[in-house]
Amino acid sequence: MSRATSRTSLLLTILLVTGSLAAIGYWSSSPEKILPDTPGAPYPAHPDIDFYVLDSHTLKYLPDGQLHYELVAERVEHLKSSDTSLLDQPDLYVYRNALGRKTPGMPAANRARFCPEAPKWS
């Protein structure tokens, strides 16, 4: 046997063994082994929540086109039965004209709730 045939044979054997090991590793893997365990219940936890939004950013404009408010929240959950929205870590910036210039007002809270029966802002 010549050296070229011997090298080719050795190379093919190495490729075959490497390919077999890769195939065995691929088929023996599962998502449970790859993904980390997530503690707690699946999200959303409350059965009445029909949808939720993560990293929400909402803008509302007045009829004349001026910005009325900006609402940013880490999480918004909507309760189907009461049409109420629950917010986590909300930042609400309310813009109002004072002496001809816009001044933002910002209430702070860890949690908030928007209800349909809440009074409307003017």
BELVENQUI-V582658 format. One line per field, one symbol per residue. ss: DSSP state (H for helix, E for strand, - for the rest). A space follows every 10 residues. Layout:
ss->???
This chain:
ss->--HHHHHHHH HHHHHHHHHH HHHHHHHH-- HHHH------ --------EE EEEEEEEEEE E-----EEEE EEEEEEEEE- ---EEEEE-- EEEEEEEE-- EEEEEEEE-- EEEE------ --
